[in-house]
Amino acid sequence: MAGAAELFVWWVLAVVLQVFLTGPLSWLEWTVAAGAAVPAAFGARAVRRASGAGSGGGARALHAVLVWPVALVADTGRLASLTLRALRGRQVRGRFQTLELGRGTGAAWACTLLSATPGAYAVGLGRGRFVLVHTLPGPPGVLADALTDGRRS
């Protein structure tokens, strides 16, 4: 039963991503998106299982998913501002940062959410709940706060 629920969640995420990236869809496009999301869901589950990453953290996952659109808009604004600074000849450098994911946070979905914004990109997993990310300069975003309980170095 848990496997079916996980497949359903991956399927919904794939369909939502398709709609988000392409905009308003006709019924035919909805059908294609729903059909194409089926193998994507099986693939996502297989990758998660092969990586050994847990899916845990239901309450944290919901909070992080709800915060993600805010992080996407905020980080896009930060990236635009930094791009303008770079075009004016100022040096702009990102940084590497180690985040400690909160207890019960699945590394697979946490790294996926982090990497789906312009503000951070998950580079690698360390021991335990540690994730190495490359971030934009400036304070960490709301998504990193939602995933880490404020633990970072």
C-alpha positions as a printed Julia matrix, in Angstrom:
153×3 Matrix{Float64}:
  0.0    0.0     0.0
  2.86   2.41    0.81
  4.41   1.74   -2.62
  1.15   2.63   -4.36
  0.86   5.83   -2.32
  4.42   6.81   -3.2
  3.78   6.15   -6.9
  0.64   8.29   -6.72
  2.56  11.17   -5.1
  5.29  10.99   -7.76
  2.62  10.85  -10.48
  0.84  13.93   -9.11
  4.14  15.83   -8.86
  5.01  14.95  -12.47
  1.62  16.12  -13.75
  1.77  19.34  -11.71
  5.28  20.03  -12.98
  4.12  19.54  -16.58
  1.23  21.95  -16.09
  3.46  24.45  -14.27
  6.06  24.43  -17.04
  3.7   24.59  -20.02
  0.78  26.65  -18.81
 -2.88  26.1   -19.67
 -3.46  22.7   -21.26
 -6.09  21.29  -23.57
 -7.77  17.99  -22.7
 -5.45  16.16  -25.08
 -2.39  17.69  -23.4
 -3.78  16.74  -19.96
 -4.15  13.16  -21.19
 -0.59  13.09  -22.52
  0.77  14.64  -19.31
 -1.11  12.11  -17.17
  0.08   9.21  -19.33
  3.7   10.37  -19.46
  3.7   10.84  -15.69
  3.13   7.1   -15.14
  6.59   5.93  -16.22
  8.08   9.04  -14.6
  6.53   8.01  -11.27
  7.91   4.48  -11.54
 11.32   5.88  -12.47
 11.33   8.35   -9.58
 10.42   5.6    -7.11
 13.11   3.32   -8.53
 15.76   6.04   -8.24
 14.71   6.85   -4.68
 14.86   3.18   -3.68
 18.21   2.62   -5.46
 19.75   5.61   -3.7
 18.75   4.21   -0.32
 17.17   7.54    0.58
 14.09   7.48    2.72
 10.94   9.28    1.81
 10.14  10.17    5.45
  9.11  13.41    7.05
  5.48  13.74    6.03
  4.74  16.9     8.01
  8.07  18.48    7.06
  7.53  17.52    3.4
  4.15  19.21    3.29
  5.58  22.38    4.84
  8.53  22.37    2.43
  6.3   21.84   -0.61
  4.06  24.72    0.51
  7.11  26.98    0.99
  8.66  26.0    -2.36
  6.67  28.47   -4.55
  7.67  31.32   -2.24
 11.31  30.21   -2.44
 11.08  29.95   -6.23
  9.82  33.52   -6.62
 12.21  34.97   -4.02
 15.25  33.17   -5.44
 14.36  34.16   -8.99
 14.27  37.8    -7.84
 17.62  37.39   -6.07
 19.13  35.79   -9.18
 17.86  38.63  -11.4
 19.35  41.19   -9.03
 22.69  39.37   -8.92
 22.71  39.1   -12.71
 22.25  42.86  -13.01
 25.11  43.4   -10.56
 27.34  41.1   -12.61
 26.41  42.91  -15.83
 27.51  46.16  -14.17
 30.95  44.67  -13.59
 30.6   43.71   -9.93
 31.88  40.33   -8.85
 29.18  37.92   -7.7
 30.06  34.55   -6.21
 27.93  31.81   -4.83
 29.15  29.66   -1.98
 29.17  26.09   -0.84
 27.3   25.39    2.33
 26.64  22.24    4.36
 23.05  21.82    5.51
 21.95  19.37    8.17
 18.52  18.15    7.22
 15.99  18.01   10.02
 15.2   14.66   11.61
 12.83  12.64    9.45
 13.61  14.64    6.3
 14.13  12.41    3.26
 17.3   13.39    1.43
 15.87  12.5    -1.99
 12.9   14.86   -1.92
 14.76  17.54    0.06
 17.58  17.71   -2.5
 15.05  17.7    -5.33
 13.17  20.67   -3.85
 16.39  22.57   -3.11
 17.69  22.0    -6.63
 14.38  23.04   -8.21
 14.97  26.68   -7.25
 17.65  29.07   -8.5
 18.79  29.67   -4.91
 20.48  26.35   -4.21
 21.72  23.22   -5.93
 22.39  20.01   -4.03
 25.91  18.91   -4.93
 26.32  15.84   -2.74
 25.26  13.93    0.34
 27.51  13.55    3.35
 27.25  11.19    6.26
 24.01  11.15    8.17
 21.68  14.0     7.28
 24.3   16.36    5.81
 23.91  17.79    2.3
 26.45  19.94    0.44
 24.71  22.67   -1.56
 25.85  25.54   -3.74
 23.83  28.66   -2.92
 23.43  32.21   -4.11
 25.2   34.82   -2.0
 23.16  36.23    0.83
 21.09  34.7     3.59
 19.67  31.21    3.15
 16.18  31.06    1.77
 12.93  30.02    3.41
 13.15  26.57    1.85
 16.5   25.86    3.5
 15.0   27.0     6.79
 12.05  24.64    6.33
 14.31  21.67    5.65
 17.04  22.2     8.21
 15.64  23.57   11.45
 18.32  26.25   11.07
 21.3   23.83   11.11
 23.93  24.87    8.55
 27.66  25.52    8.35
